[in-house]
Amino acid sequence: MTAVDSFSAIRNPHVRALALARISGVIGSQIVNVAVGWQLYEITGSALSLGLVGLFELAPVLFLMIPAGNAADRYARRNIAMVAVALMSVASFTLAAISHLGGPVSLIYAMLVVTGAARAFASPAVGTILPQLLKPEQFVNANAWVSSSFQFASISGPALGGLIIAWTGGATWAYFIAGIGHVIYVVAFSTLPAIKPPQAEEKRSFSDVFAGFRFIRRSPVFLAAITLDMFAVLLGGAVVLLPIFAKDILHVGPEGLGWLRAAPSIGSLVMLLVVTRMKPMQRPGFILLLVVIGFGLATIGFGLSTNFLFSLLCLFLTGVFDSVSVIVRLTLEQVITPDRLRGRVSAINYVFIGFSNEFGAFESGVTAFAFGPIASVVGGGIGTIAVVLVVALAWPALARIGPLHTLTPQEEADIVPTTEARHSV
């Protein structure tokens, strides 16, 4: 029996540079998330103001999805990511100035729009750069390591953000440090090679702009996976309400808020490190369905909890289950998508996930405003489990796919699998 080499991908200098970039950039983004939530709730005392955070970050993504995906398929993805994250650093430093000068809430939301626009371009560029640098059999291990760095940052970022706010009594320094994190991201990314995606031999037509939509529509298993993830996160988005739980239900203050925000990422990091030691999943689609059910149950537990430690445990478990879902979905996208389409497909995938995260935040804020935070979270967990049942019935092929590394890129003309292939693709 061949031993699993847990460190095969991280030995690659490009993977290490990407991991460093993700750590510094995500720490910055997480600090901004904590600071914005804390500042808005302190100013307004309204759950609706927290829900609007997701809406303002989502709006530019919907408008920029198509040009962002096409840019990632035409130009060097490294360069696009560097420009986009540099814009995020400008937004963070501007938020610091707004906080220091006591600027209006409208300017905070304006900077969230800028951040959303930057993420719209950064996501398809960053999410499709690894396949340019690695072999398919390295994808799962590399994704586990890169996702581990993401989760490490998601642990330390919220905790650090909460501590900075508690120490300084305001959000100014939190925003400033977040901006520095984004600058470090740009520097680390500059060490990666600037590789242009392969271009089609024939002249590009207007219909090529929408090739990503056609690819996903005709890839039933991938469509099932991202649909499951979208609605699960849409309904299970308790994170946006954490300032309310920290202040009004658990009574743990900004320090506790930081740990609540960090708990899912701790769970994700633990699970991702386990994945680096595991052999390839034999039934990844079936496992995907199971972990999303677990995510829903953990969300219900958090919504009903009035104990800080039990709440941390439930959030920890949401991270454990979500990390497996991310690995399966991301690797599935990478192995079946031709490189010439990866930017456009990734952009649409980001809208699915970004829509679920940001609109889910808006949905949670609205339902908490109307029915209370507990009903919002518990109802979302129940809805998540219901979505799993619907997806399992609508796309039964998802539960039957084999090991992800055995799948191959699907050219547009060959996307609809044969009867035999439906069991593995």
C-alpha positions as CSV (number, residue, x, y, z in Angstrom):
1,M,0.0,0.0,0.0
2,T,1.5,3.3,-1.1
3,A,1.8,6.0,1.7
4,V,0.0,9.3,1.1
5,D,2.5,12.2,0.7
6,S,0.7,15.0,2.6
7,F,3.3,17.6,1.6
8,S,3.6,16.9,-2.2
9,A,1.8,20.1,-3.3
10,I,3.2,22.5,-0.6
11,R,6.8,21.7,-1.8
12,N,5.9,23.6,-5.0
13,P,7.1,27.2,-4.5
14,H,4.1,28.5,-6.5
15,V,1.7,26.8,-4.1
16,R,3.6,28.3,-1.1
17,A,3.4,31.8,-2.6
18,L,-0.3,31.4,-3.2
19,A,-0.8,30.1,0.3
20,L,1.1,33.1,1.8
21,A,-1.0,35.5,-0.4
22,R,-4.2,33.8,0.7
23,I,-3.2,34.0,4.4
24,S,-2.4,37.7,4.4
25,G,-5.3,38.7,2.1
26,V,-7.9,36.7,3.9
27,I,-6.8,38.0,7.3
28,G,-7.3,41.5,5.9
29,S,-10.8,40.6,4.6
30,Q,-11.9,38.9,7.8
31,I,-10.7,41.8,9.9
32,V,-12.8,44.1,7.6
33,N,-15.8,41.9,8.0
34,V,-15.6,41.9,11.8
35,A,-15.0,45.7,11.9
36,V,-17.8,46.5,9.5
37,G,-20.3,44.3,11.4
38,W,-19.3,45.7,14.8
39,Q,-19.2,49.3,13.6
40,L,-22.6,49.2,11.8
41,Y,-24.4,47.5,14.7
42,E,-22.9,50.0,17.2
43,I,-24.0,52.9,15.0
44,T,-27.5,51.6,14.0
45,G,-28.4,48.8,16.4
46,S,-30.3,47.2,13.5
47,A,-30.1,43.7,12.1
48,L,-31.2,45.0,8.8
49,S,-28.0,47.2,8.5
50,L,-26.0,43.9,8.8
51,G,-28.0,42.3,6.1
52,L,-27.4,45.2,3.8
53,V,-23.6,44.5,4.0
54,G,-24.1,41.4,1.9
55,L,-26.4,43.2,-0.6
56,F,-23.9,46.0,-1.3
57,E,-21.0,43.5,-1.7
58,L,-23.1,41.3,-4.0
59,A,-24.5,44.0,-6.4
60,P,-21.2,44.7,-8.3
61,V,-20.6,40.9,-8.6
62,L,-23.8,40.4,-10.5
63,F,-22.9,43.2,-13.0
64,L,-19.3,42.3,-13.4
65,M,-19.5,38.5,-13.5
66,I,-19.3,38.2,-17.3
67,P,-16.5,40.7,-18.0
68,A,-14.5,39.3,-15.0
69,G,-14.7,35.8,-16.3
70,N,-13.8,36.7,-19.8
71,A,-10.9,38.8,-18.6
72,A,-9.5,35.7,-16.7
73,D,-9.7,33.7,-19.9
74,R,-7.9,36.4,-22.0
75,Y,-5.2,37.9,-19.8
76,A,-2.7,36.7,-17.2
77,R,-4.6,35.8,-14.2
78,R,-1.9,36.8,-11.8
79,N,-2.0,40.4,-13.0
80,I,-5.8,40.6,-12.8
81,A,-5.6,39.3,-9.2
82,M,-2.9,41.8,-8.2
83,V,-4.8,44.8,-9.5
84,A,-8.1,43.6,-7.9
85,V,-6.5,43.1,-4.5
86,A,-4.7,46.4,-4.7
87,L,-8.1,48.0,-5.1
88,M,-9.3,46.1,-1.9
89,S,-6.4,47.6,0.0
90,V,-7.4,51.1,-1.1
91,A,-10.9,50.4,0.1
92,S,-9.6,49.2,3.5
93,F,-7.4,52.3,4.0
94,T,-10.4,54.5,3.0
95,L,-12.6,52.7,5.6
96,A,-9.9,53.5,8.2
97,A,-10.1,57.2,7.3
98,I,-14.0,57.1,7.4
99,S,-13.8,55.5,10.9
100,H,-11.2,58.0,12.2
101,L,-13.1,61.0,10.9
102,G,-16.6,59.7,11.9
103,G,-17.9,59.6,8.3
104,P,-21.5,58.6,7.4
105,V,-22.7,55.0,7.1
106,S,-23.3,55.6,3.4
107,L,-19.6,55.9,2.8
108,I,-19.0,52.5,4.6
109,Y,-21.5,50.9,2.2
110,A,-19.8,52.7,-0.8
111,M,-16.5,51.0,0.1
112,L,-18.3,47.7,0.4
113,V,-19.4,48.2,-3.2
114,V,-15.7,48.8,-4.2
115,T,-14.6,45.7,-2.4
116,G,-17.3,43.6,-4.1
117,A,-16.2,44.9,-7.5
118,A,-12.6,44.0,-6.7
119,R,-13.6,40.5,-5.5
120,A,-15.6,40.0,-8.7
121,F,-12.4,40.2,-10.7
122,A,-10.1,38.6,-8.2
123,S,-12.1,35.4,-7.6
124,P,-12.1,33.9,-11.2
125,A,-8.4,34.9,-11.6
126,V,-7.2,33.4,-8.3
127,G,-9.5,30.4,-8.5
128,T,-8.2,29.3,-11.9
129,I,-4.5,29.9,-11.5
130,L,-3.5,26.6,-9.8
131,P,-4.5,24.4,-12.8
132,Q,-1.9,26.4,-14.8
133,L,0.8,25.4,-12.4
134,L,0.0,21.8,-11.3
135,K,-0.9,18.4,-12.6
136,P,-4.5,17.1,-12.1
137,E,-3.4,14.5,-9.6
138,Q,-2.0,17.3,-7.4
139,F,-5.3,19.3,-7.3
140,V,-6.9,17.7,-4.2
141,N,-3.7,18.0,-2.1
142,A,-3.0,21.5,-3.3
143,N,-6.6,22.6,-2.7
144,A,-6.4,21.2,0.8
145,W,-3.2,23.1,1.6
146,V,-4.4,26.4,0.0
147,S,-7.8,26.0,1.7
148,S,-6.0,25.3,4.9
149,S,-4.1,28.6,4.6
150,F,-7.5,30.3,3.9
151,Q,-9.0,28.7,7.0
152,F,-5.9,29.6,9.2
153,A,-6.4,33.2,8.1
154,S,-10.1,32.9,8.7
155,I,-9.3,31.8,12.3
156,S,-6.8,34.4,13.1
157,G,-8.4,37.3,11.1
158,P,-11.7,37.5,13.1
159,A,-10.0,36.9,16.4
160,L,-7.4,39.6,15.6
161,G,-10.1,42.0,14.4
162,G,-12.1,41.5,17.6
163,L,-9.0,42.1,19.8
164,I,-7.9,45.2,17.9
165,I,-11.4,46.7,18.3
166,A,-11.4,45.8,22.0
167,W,-7.9,47.2,22.6
168,T,-8.4,50.4,20.6
169,G,-12.1,51.0,21.2
170,G,-12.8,51.5,17.5
171,A,-12.5,50.1,14.0
172,T,-9.9,52.5,12.6
173,W,-6.8,50.5,13.3
174,A,-8.5,47.2,12.3
175,Y,-9.2,48.6,8.8
176,F,-5.6,50.0,8.6
177,I,-4.1,46.6,9.4
178,A,-6.5,44.9,7.0
179,G,-5.1,47.2,4.2
180,I,-1.6,46.1,5.0
181,G,-2.6,42.5,4.7
182,H,-3.9,43.2,1.2
183,V,-0.6,44.9,0.2
184,I,1.3,41.8,1.4
185,Y,-1.0,39.7,-0.8
186,V,-0.1,41.7,-3.9
187,V,3.6,41.3,-3.1
188,A,3.4,37.6,-2.7
189,F,1.3,37.2,-5.9
190,S,4.0,39.1,-7.9
191,T,6.3,36.1,-7.5
192,L,4.0,33.8,-9.5
193,P,4.5,33.5,-13.3
194,A,2.2,35.6,-15.5
195,I,0.7,33.0,-17.8
196,K,-1.9,33.8,-20.4
197,P,-4.6,31.2,-20.9
198,P,-4.7,29.3,-24.2
199,Q,-6.7,31.1,-26.8
200,A,-9.1,29.4,-29.2
201,E,-7.8,29.1,-32.8
202,E,-11.0,30.6,-34.3
203,K,-11.9,34.2,-33.8
204,R,-13.9,34.9,-30.7
205,S,-17.6,35.6,-31.2
206,F,-20.1,37.3,-28.9
207,S,-21.5,33.9,-28.0
208,D,-18.2,33.0,-26.5
209,V,-18.9,35.5,-23.7
210,F,-21.6,33.1,-22.5
211,A,-19.7,29.9,-23.0
212,G,-19.3,29.4,-19.2
213,F,-23.1,29.3,-18.9
214,R,-23.4,26.7,-21.6
215,F,-20.7,24.6,-20.0
216,I,-22.3,24.5,-16.6
217,R,-25.9,24.0,-18.0
218,R,-24.7,20.9,-19.9
219,S,-22.6,19.5,-17.0
220,P,-25.3,18.1,-14.7
221,V,-23.1,16.8,-11.9
222,F,-21.2,20.1,-11.6
223,L,-24.6,22.0,-11.8
224,A,-25.9,19.8,-8.9
225,A,-22.8,20.5,-6.8
226,I,-22.9,24.3,-7.1
227,T,-26.7,24.4,-6.7
228,L,-26.4,22.4,-3.5
229,D,-23.7,24.7,-2.2
230,M,-25.5,27.9,-3.2
231,F,-28.8,27.1,-1.5
232,A,-27.2,25.5,1.6
233,V,-25.1,28.6,2.3
234,L,-27.9,30.9,1.3
235,L,-30.2,29.4,3.9
236,G,-27.5,28.5,6.5
237,G,-25.9,31.9,6.7
238,A,-25.7,32.5,10.4
239,V,-22.4,34.4,10.3
240,V,-23.9,37.8,9.5
241,L,-26.0,37.7,12.7
242,L,-23.0,36.9,15.0
243,P,-22.8,40.5,16.3
244,I,-26.4,40.1,17.6
245,F,-25.7,36.7,19.2
246,A,-22.5,38.0,20.7
247,K,-24.0,41.1,22.2
248,D,-27.6,40.3,23.0
249,I,-27.8,36.5,23.4
250,L,-24.5,35.2,24.5
251,H,-23.2,38.5,26.1
252,V,-19.6,38.0,25.2
253,G,-18.6,41.4,23.7
254,P,-16.2,42.0,20.7
255,E,-13.6,39.5,21.9
256,G,-16.3,36.8,21.9
257,L,-17.5,38.0,18.5
258,G,-14.0,37.4,17.1
259,W,-13.9,33.9,18.4
260,L,-17.4,33.1,17.1
261,R,-16.3,34.3,13.7
262,A,-13.2,32.2,14.0
263,A,-14.8,29.0,15.1
264,P,-16.0,27.8,11.7
265,S,-12.6,28.4,10.3
266,I,-10.9,26.4,13.1
267,G,-13.2,23.5,12.2
268,S,-12.4,23.9,8.5
269,L,-8.6,24.0,9.2
270,V,-8.7,20.8,11.3
271,M,-10.7,19.0,8.7
272,L,-8.5,20.2,5.8
273,L,-5.4,19.0,7.5
274,V,-7.1,15.6,7.9
275,V,-7.9,15.7,4.1
276,T,-4.2,16.1,3.3
277,R,-3.6,12.7,5.0
278,M,-6.5,11.0,3.3
279,K,-6.5,9.0,0.1
280,P,-8.9,10.2,-2.7
281,M,-12.5,9.9,-1.8
282,Q,-14.2,7.0,-3.6
283,R,-17.7,8.5,-3.5
284,P,-17.2,12.3,-3.3
285,G,-20.7,13.1,-4.5
286,F,-22.3,11.0,-1.8
287,I,-20.0,12.5,0.8
288,L,-21.0,16.0,-0.4
289,L,-24.6,15.3,0.3
290,L,-23.9,14.0,3.8
291,V,-21.7,16.9,4.9
292,V,-24.2,19.5,3.8
293,I,-26.8,17.7,6.0
294,G,-24.3,17.9,8.8
295,F,-23.9,21.6,8.1
296,G,-27.6,22.1,8.4
297,L,-27.8,20.2,11.7
298,A,-24.9,22.2,13.2
299,T,-26.6,25.5,12.1
300,I,-29.8,24.5,13.9
301,G,-27.8,23.7,17.1
302,F,-26.1,27.1,17.0
303,G,-29.5,28.9,16.6
304,L,-30.9,27.1,19.6
305,S,-27.9,27.5,21.9
306,T,-27.6,30.0,24.7
307,N,-24.2,28.7,25.9
308,F,-21.1,30.3,24.5
309,L,-19.0,27.0,24.5
310,F,-21.8,25.0,22.8
311,S,-22.2,27.8,20.3
312,L,-18.5,27.6,19.5
313,L,-18.8,23.8,19.1
314,C,-21.7,24.1,16.6
315,L,-19.9,26.8,14.6
316,F,-16.8,24.6,14.6
317,L,-18.8,21.7,13.1
318,T,-20.2,24.0,10.4
319,G,-16.6,24.6,9.4
320,V,-15.7,20.9,9.4
321,F,-18.6,20.0,7.1
322,D,-18.2,23.1,4.9
323,S,-14.5,22.4,4.3
324,V,-15.2,19.0,2.7
325,S,-17.9,20.5,0.5
326,V,-15.4,23.2,-0.7
327,I,-12.8,20.6,-1.6
328,V,-15.2,18.4,-3.5
329,R,-16.8,21.3,-5.4
330,L,-13.5,23.1,-6.2
331,T,-11.7,20.0,-7.4
332,L,-14.6,18.9,-9.5
333,E,-14.6,22.3,-11.2
334,Q,-10.8,22.1,-11.8
335,V,-10.8,18.6,-13.3
336,I,-13.7,18.8,-15.7
337,T,-13.2,22.4,-17.0
338,P,-10.9,23.0,-20.0
339,D,-8.4,25.8,-19.2
340,R,-9.7,28.0,-22.0
341,L,-13.0,28.1,-20.2
342,R,-11.9,28.2,-16.6
343,G,-12.2,31.9,-16.0
344,R,-15.7,32.1,-17.3
345,V,-16.8,29.0,-15.5
346,S,-15.1,30.2,-12.3
347,A,-16.8,33.6,-12.5
348,I,-20.2,32.0,-12.7
349,N,-19.4,29.6,-9.9
350,Y,-18.3,32.6,-7.8
351,V,-21.7,34.3,-8.5
352,F,-23.4,31.1,-7.3
353,I,-21.3,31.1,-4.1
354,G,-21.0,34.9,-3.8
355,F,-24.8,35.1,-4.3
356,S,-25.4,32.5,-1.6
357,N,-23.0,34.2,0.8
358,E,-23.9,37.8,0.3
359,F,-27.6,37.4,-0.5
360,G,-27.8,34.9,2.3
361,A,-26.5,37.6,4.6
362,F,-29.2,39.9,3.4
363,E,-31.8,37.1,3.8
364,S,-30.6,36.4,7.3
365,G,-30.7,40.1,8.2
366,V,-34.3,40.5,6.9
367,T,-35.6,37.4,8.5
368,A,-33.9,38.3,11.8
369,F,-35.5,41.7,11.6
370,A,-38.9,40.2,11.0
371,F,-38.9,37.1,13.1
372,G,-35.8,37.4,15.4
373,P,-32.3,36.0,15.0
374,I,-33.0,32.6,16.5
375,A,-35.9,31.8,14.1
376,S,-33.8,33.0,11.2
377,V,-30.8,30.7,12.0
378,V,-32.9,27.6,12.9
379,G,-35.2,28.0,9.9
380,G,-32.1,28.3,7.7
381,G,-30.7,25.1,9.0
382,I,-33.9,23.2,8.4
383,G,-34.0,24.7,4.8
384,T,-30.5,23.5,4.2
385,I,-31.4,19.9,5.0
386,A,-34.5,20.2,2.7
387,V,-32.3,21.4,-0.2
388,V,-30.0,18.3,0.2
389,L,-33.1,16.0,-0.3
390,V,-34.2,18.0,-3.3
391,V,-30.8,17.9,-5.0
392,A,-30.3,14.2,-4.3
393,L,-33.6,13.4,-6.0
394,A,-33.2,15.9,-8.9
395,W,-29.6,14.8,-9.8
396,P,-29.1,11.2,-8.6
397,A,-25.9,11.0,-10.7
398,L,-24.1,13.3,-8.1
399,A,-24.1,10.5,-5.5
400,R,-22.6,8.0,-8.0
401,I,-19.5,9.9,-9.3
402,G,-16.1,8.2,-8.7
403,P,-12.8,9.6,-7.5
404,L,-12.3,13.1,-8.7
405,H,-8.8,12.7,-10.0
406,T,-10.1,10.1,-12.5
407,L,-12.3,12.6,-14.3
408,T,-11.1,14.5,-17.3
409,P,-11.8,18.0,-18.8
410,Q,-15.0,18.1,-20.8
411,E,-14.9,19.9,-24.1
412,E,-18.2,21.7,-24.9
413,A,-19.1,19.3,-27.6
414,D,-18.6,16.4,-25.3
415,I,-20.3,17.8,-22.1
416,V,-23.4,15.6,-22.2
417,P,-22.0,12.2,-21.0
418,T,-23.0,8.8,-22.5
419,T,-25.1,6.4,-20.4
420,E,-21.9,4.6,-19.3
421,A,-20.1,7.9,-18.4
422,R,-23.0,9.3,-16.4
423,H,-21.9,7.1,-13.5
424,S,-18.5,8.8,-13.2
425,V,-18.9,12.3,-14.7
